[in-house]
Amino acid sequence: MTFTGTHEEENAMADDRSKRGPADRRRINMNEDYEVRYWTETLGVSKEELAKTVVRVGPSADAVRRELGKAA
């Protein structure tokens, strides 16, 4: 087995809260405060508006943007 990445990449965790944006920018995870902060700032909406939209259209960032009228 050959690994070409760095030791840091090898040990990186998916839910590293020191990161400022979501790991997967295609989906909105309402259970992670740092992701909610990222999406509310990026889309210019309140947490409540974001949550209602995610419930209505699902966690797809593209679907949420369309629903909010915010082109990518």
N, CA, C and O atoms as a GROMACS GRO file, in nm:
protein
  288
    1MET      N    1   0.084  -0.118   0.000
    1MET     CA    2   0.000   0.000   0.000
    1MET      C    3   0.088   0.124   0.000
    1MET      O    4   0.179   0.136   0.082
    2THR      N    5   0.062   0.214  -0.092
    2THR     CA    6   0.139   0.338  -0.103
    2THR      C    7   0.050   0.455  -0.071
    2THR      O    8  -0.061   0.468  -0.125
    3PHE      N    9   0.098   0.542   0.016
    3PHE     CA   10   0.024   0.662   0.052
    3PHE      C   11   0.106   0.782   0.010
    3PHE      O   12   0.221   0.796   0.050
    4THR      N   13   0.047   0.868  -0.071
    4THR     CA   14   0.122   0.983  -0.122
    4THR      C   15   0.089   1.113  -0.051
    4THR      O   16   0.152   1.215  -0.078
    5GLY      N   17  -0.008   1.113   0.040
    5GLY     CA   18  -0.047   1.234   0.112
    5GLY      C   19   0.041   1.257   0.232
    5GLY      O   20   0.132   1.178   0.260
    6THR      N   21   0.016   1.365   0.303
    6THR     CA   22   0.092   1.395   0.422
    6THR      C   23   0.032   1.323   0.542
    6THR      O   24  -0.081   1.276   0.537
    7HIS      N   25   0.109   1.316   0.649
    7HIS     CA   26   0.060   1.254   0.772
    7HIS      C   27  -0.062   1.330   0.823
    7HIS      O   28  -0.156   1.269   0.875
    8GLU      N   29  -0.061   1.462   0.809
    8GLU     CA   30  -0.174   1.544   0.852
    8GLU      C   31  -0.301   1.508   0.776
    8GLU      O   32  -0.408   1.498   0.836
    9GLU      N   33  -0.291   1.490   0.644
    9GLU     CA   34  -0.407   1.452   0.564
    9GLU      C   35  -0.459   1.316   0.606
    9GLU      O   36  -0.580   1.292   0.609
   10GLU      N   37  -0.368   1.227   0.639
   10GLU     CA   38  -0.406   1.092   0.678
   10GLU      C   39  -0.489   1.092   0.805
   10GLU      O   40  -0.581   1.012   0.820
   11ASN      N   41  -0.457   1.182   0.897
   11ASN     CA   42  -0.525   1.186   1.026
   11ASN      C   43  -0.638   1.288   1.033
   11ASN      O   44  -0.700   1.302   1.138
   12ALA      N   45  -0.667   1.359   0.925
   12ALA     CA   46  -0.774   1.459   0.925
   12ALA      C   47  -0.909   1.393   0.948
   12ALA      O   48  -0.939   1.289   0.889
   13MET      N   49  -0.989   1.455   1.034
   13MET     CA   50  -1.121   1.400   1.063
   13MET      C   51  -1.226   1.478   0.984
   13MET      O   52  -1.208   1.596   0.956
   14ALA      N   53  -1.333   1.413   0.950
   14ALA     CA   54  -1.440   1.476   0.872
   14ALA      C   55  -1.506   1.590   0.949
   14ALA      O   56  -1.546   1.690   0.888
   15ASP      N   57  -1.518   1.579   1.080
   15ASP     CA   58  -1.586   1.681   1.160
   15ASP      C   59  -1.488   1.768   1.236
   15ASP      O   60  -1.511   1.798   1.354
   16ASP      N   61  -1.380   1.809   1.172
   16ASP     CA   62  -1.281   1.896   1.233
   16ASP      C   63  -1.342   2.035   1.248
   16ASP      O   64  -1.358   2.106   1.149
   17ARG      N   65  -1.376   2.073   1.368
   17ARG     CA   66  -1.449   2.199   1.390
   17ARG      C   67  -1.362   2.322   1.377
   17ARG      O   68  -1.412   2.435   1.385
   18SER      N   69  -1.232   2.304   1.359
   18SER     CA   70  -1.148   2.419   1.336
   18SER      C   71  -1.164   2.471   1.194
   18SER      O   72  -1.119   2.582   1.162
   19LYS      N   73  -1.227   2.393   1.108
   19LYS     CA   74  -1.250   2.435   0.971
   19LYS      C   75  -1.368   2.531   0.968
   19LYS      O   76  -1.461   2.517   1.046
   20ARG      N   77  -1.363   2.628   0.877
   20ARG     CA   78  -1.464   2.733   0.874
   20ARG      C   79  -1.584   2.701   0.787
   20ARG      O   80  -1.693   2.753   0.812
   21GLY      N   81  -1.568   2.619   0.686
   21GLY     CA   82  -1.677   2.586   0.595
   21GLY      C   83  -1.707   2.438   0.599
   21GLY      O   84  -1.633   2.360   0.660
   22PRO      N   85  -1.813   2.398   0.535
   22PRO     CA   86  -1.849   2.257   0.534
   22PRO      C   87  -1.753   2.173   0.451
   22PRO      O   88  -1.694   2.220   0.354
   23ALA      N   89  -1.739   2.046   0.491
   23ALA     CA   90  -1.653   1.954   0.417
   23ALA      C   91  -1.713   1.924   0.280
   23ALA      O   92  -1.640   1.911   0.182
   24ASP      N   93  -1.843   1.913   0.274
   24ASP     CA   94  -1.912   1.885   0.149
   24ASP      C   95  -2.004   2.003   0.120
   24ASP      O   96  -2.113   2.012   0.177
   25ARG      N   97  -1.962   2.091   0.033
   25ARG     CA   98  -2.039   2.213   0.007
   25ARG      C   99  -2.165   2.188  -0.076
   25ARG      O  100  -2.236   2.282  -0.110
   26ARG      N  101  -2.192   2.063  -0.108
   26ARG     CA  102  -2.314   2.031  -0.182
   26ARG      C  103  -2.432   2.009  -0.088
   26ARG      O  104  -2.547   2.010  -0.131
   27ARG      N  105  -2.403   1.988   0.042
   27ARG     CA  106  -2.508   1.956   0.139
   27ARG      C  107  -2.497   2.049   0.259
   27ARG      O  108  -2.388   2.092   0.296
   28ILE      N  109  -2.611   2.078   0.318
   28ILE     CA  110  -2.616   2.165   0.436
   28ILE      C  111  -2.650   2.079   0.557
   28ILE      O  112  -2.756   2.017   0.563
   29ASN      N  113  -2.558   2.076   0.654
   29ASN     CA  114  -2.578   1.998   0.776
   29ASN      C  115  -2.622   2.093   0.886
   29ASN      O  116  -2.541   2.168   0.941
   30MET      N  117  -2.749   2.090   0.918
   30MET     CA  118  -2.804   2.180   1.020
   30MET      C  119  -2.766   2.138   1.162
   30MET      O  120  -2.797   2.209   1.257
   31ASN      N  121  -2.699   2.025   1.178
   31ASN     CA  122  -2.659   1.977   1.310
   31ASN      C  123  -2.520   2.024   1.351
   31ASN      O  124  -2.476   1.995   1.462
   32GLU      N  125  -2.450   2.095   1.264
   32GLU     CA  126  -2.316   2.145   1.295
   32GLU      C  127  -2.320   2.298   1.295
   32GLU      O  128  -2.344   2.360   1.192
   33ASP      N  129  -2.294   2.358   1.412
   33ASP     CA  130  -2.302   2.503   1.426
   33ASP      C  131  -2.213   2.576   1.326
   33ASP      O  132  -2.254   2.677   1.269
   34TYR      N  133  -2.091   2.525   1.303
   34TYR     CA  134  -2.000   2.595   1.212
   34TYR      C  135  -2.051   2.590   1.068
   34TYR      O  136  -2.027   2.683   0.991
   35GLU      N  137  -2.122   2.484   1.032
   35GLU     CA  138  -2.180   2.478   0.898
   35GLU      C  139  -2.299   2.572   0.887
   35GLU      O  140  -2.315   2.640   0.785
   36VAL      N  141  -2.382   2.577   0.989
   36VAL     CA  142  -2.497   2.668   0.989
   36VAL      C  143  -2.448   2.812   0.979
   36VAL      O  144  -2.504   2.891   0.903
   37ARG      N  145  -2.343   2.846   1.054
   37ARG     CA  146  -2.285   2.980   1.047
   37ARG      C  147  -2.235   3.010   0.905
   37ARG      O  148  -2.260   3.118   0.851
   38TYR      N  149  -2.165   2.915   0.845
   38TYR     CA  150  -2.114   2.932   0.710
   38TYR      C  151  -2.229   2.960   0.612
   38TYR      O  152  -2.224   3.055   0.534
   39TRP      N  153  -2.333   2.874   0.616
   39TRP     CA  154  -2.442   2.888   0.519
   39TRP      C  155  -2.524   3.013   0.542
   39TRP      O  156  -2.567   3.075   0.444
   40THR      N  157  -2.549   3.052   0.667
   40THR     CA  158  -2.627   3.174   0.690
   40THR      C  159  -2.550   3.296   0.641
   40THR      O  160  -2.610   3.388   0.584
   41GLU      N  161  -2.419   3.299   0.662
   41GLU     CA  162  -2.338   3.411   0.613
   41GLU      C  163  -2.328   3.410   0.461
   41GLU      O  164  -2.340   3.514   0.397
   42THR      N  165  -2.307   3.292   0.403
   42THR     CA  166  -2.293   3.280   0.258
   42THR      C  167  -2.421   3.317   0.185
   42THR      O  168  -2.417   3.384   0.082
   43LEU      N  169  -2.535   3.274   0.240
   43LEU     CA  170  -2.663   3.297   0.174
   43LEU      C  171  -2.733   3.425   0.220
   43LEU      O  172  -2.832   3.467   0.160
   44GLY      N  173  -2.683   3.486   0.327
   44GLY     CA  174  -2.744   3.609   0.377
   44GLY      C  175  -2.882   3.589   0.436
   44GLY      O  176  -2.971   3.672   0.415
   45VAL      N  177  -2.900   3.479   0.509
   45VAL     CA  178  -3.030   3.448   0.571
   45VAL      C  179  -3.011   3.416   0.718
   45VAL      O  180  -2.899   3.391   0.763
   46SER      N  181  -3.120   3.418   0.793
   46SER     CA  182  -3.114   3.382   0.934
   46SER      C  183  -3.109   3.230   0.949
   46SER      O  184  -3.138   3.156   0.855
   47LYS      N  185  -3.071   3.186   1.067
   47LYS     CA  186  -3.068   3.042   1.096
   47LYS      C  187  -3.209   2.983   1.080
   47LYS      O  188  -3.224   2.872   1.028
   48GLU      N  189  -3.309   3.057   1.124
   48GLU     CA  190  -3.447   3.009   1.115
   48GLU      C  191  -3.491   2.994   0.970
   48GLU      O  192  -3.552   2.894   0.932
   49GLU      N  193  -3.458   3.094   0.887
   49GLU     CA  194  -3.495   3.087   0.746
   49GLU      C  195  -3.423   2.972   0.676
   49GLU      O  196  -3.482   2.901   0.594
   50LEU      N  197  -3.296   2.954   0.709
   50LEU     CA  198  -3.220   2.843   0.652
   50LEU      C  199  -3.282   2.710   0.692
   50LEU      O  200  -3.300   2.622   0.608
   51ALA      N  201  -3.314   2.695   0.821
   51ALA     CA  202  -3.372   2.570   0.870
   51ALA      C  203  -3.506   2.539   0.802
   51ALA      O  204  -3.530   2.426   0.761
   52LYS      N  205  -3.592   2.638   0.790
   52LYS     CA  206  -3.722   2.618   0.725
   52LYS      C  207  -3.704   2.577   0.579
   52LYS      O  208  -3.777   2.492   0.528
   53THR      N  209  -3.607   2.638   0.512
   53THR     CA  210  -3.584   2.606   0.372
   53THR      C  211  -3.530   2.464   0.356
   53THR      O  212  -3.570   2.392   0.266
   54VAL      N  213  -3.438   2.424   0.445
   54VAL     CA  214  -3.383   2.288   0.441
   54VAL      C  215  -3.494   2.186   0.465
   54VAL      O  216  -3.496   2.081   0.401
   55VAL      N  217  -3.586   2.216   0.556
   55VAL     CA  218  -3.699   2.124   0.581
   55VAL      C  219  -3.786   2.115   0.455
   55VAL      O  220  -3.834   2.007   0.420
   56ARG      N  221  -3.806   2.228   0.389
   56ARG     CA  222  -3.893   2.232   0.270
   56ARG      C  223  -3.832   2.161   0.150
   56ARG      O  224  -3.901   2.084   0.082
   57VAL      N  225  -3.703   2.185   0.121
   57VAL     CA  226  -3.645   2.134  -0.004
   57VAL      C  227  -3.536   2.029   0.015
   57VAL      O  228  -3.488   1.971  -0.083
   58GLY      N  229  -3.496   2.005   0.140
   58GLY     CA  230  -3.389   1.909   0.166
   58GLY      C  231  -3.254   1.977   0.182
   58GLY      O  232  -3.245   2.098   0.165
   59PRO      N  233  -3.149   1.901   0.214
   59PRO     CA  234  -3.018   1.959   0.246
   59PRO      C  235  -2.929   1.993   0.127
   59PRO      O  236  -2.815   2.036   0.146
   60SER      N  237  -2.977   1.975   0.006
   60SER     CA  238  -2.896   2.008  -0.112
   60SER      C  239  -2.873   2.159  -0.118
   60SER      O  240  -2.969   2.236  -0.120
   61ALA      N  241  -2.748   2.202  -0.119
   61ALA     CA  242  -2.716   2.344  -0.124
   61ALA      C  243  -2.774   2.409  -0.250
   61ALA      O  244  -2.822   2.522  -0.244
   62ASP      N  245  -2.769   2.338  -0.362
   62ASP     CA  246  -2.826   2.393  -0.486
   62ASP      C  247  -2.976   2.415  -0.474
   62ASP      O  248  -3.027   2.518  -0.517
   63ALA      N  249  -3.047   2.318  -0.415
   63ALA     CA  250  -3.192   2.331  -0.398
   63ALA      C  251  -3.226   2.446  -0.304
   63ALA      O  252  -3.321   2.520  -0.327
   64VAL      N  253  -3.148   2.461  -0.197
   64VAL     CA  254  -3.171   2.569  -0.102
   64VAL      C  255  -3.146   2.703  -0.170
   64VAL      O  256  -3.224   2.797  -0.153
   65ARG      N  257  -3.038   2.713  -0.246
   65ARG     CA  258  -3.009   2.838  -0.319
   65ARG      C  259  -3.123   2.874  -0.414
   65ARG      O  260  -3.167   2.989  -0.420
   66ARG      N  261  -3.171   2.774  -0.489
   66ARG     CA  262  -3.281   2.799  -0.582
   66ARG      C  263  -3.404   2.849  -0.508
   66ARG      O  264  -3.467   2.946  -0.549
   67GLU      N  265  -3.438   2.783  -0.400
   67GLU     CA  266  -3.557   2.819  -0.322
   67GLU      C  267  -3.547   2.961  -0.266
   67GLU      O  268  -3.646   3.034  -0.260
   68LEU      N  269  -3.426   2.999  -0.227
   68LEU     CA  270  -3.404   3.132  -0.170
   68LEU      C  271  -3.379   3.239  -0.277
   68LEU      O  272  -3.369   3.357  -0.247
   69GLY      N  273  -3.368   3.195  -0.403
   69GLY     CA  274  -3.340   3.288  -0.510
   69GLY      C  275  -3.198   3.339  -0.509
   69GLY      O  276  -3.171   3.451  -0.553
   70LYS      N  277  -3.106   3.256  -0.459
   70LYS     CA  278  -2.964   3.293  -0.449
   70LYS      C  279  -2.884   3.206  -0.544
   70LYS      O  280  -2.852   3.091  -0.512
   71ALA      N  281  -2.851   3.259  -0.658
   71ALA     CA  282  -2.773   3.183  -0.756
   71ALA      C  283  -2.632   3.157  -0.702
   71ALA      O  284  -2.576   3.238  -0.629
   72ALA      N  285  -2.577   3.043  -0.738
   72ALA     CA  286  -2.443   3.005  -0.693
   72ALA      C  287  -2.337   3.090  -0.756
   72ALA      O  288  -2.218   3.070  -0.728
   0.00000   0.00000   0.00000
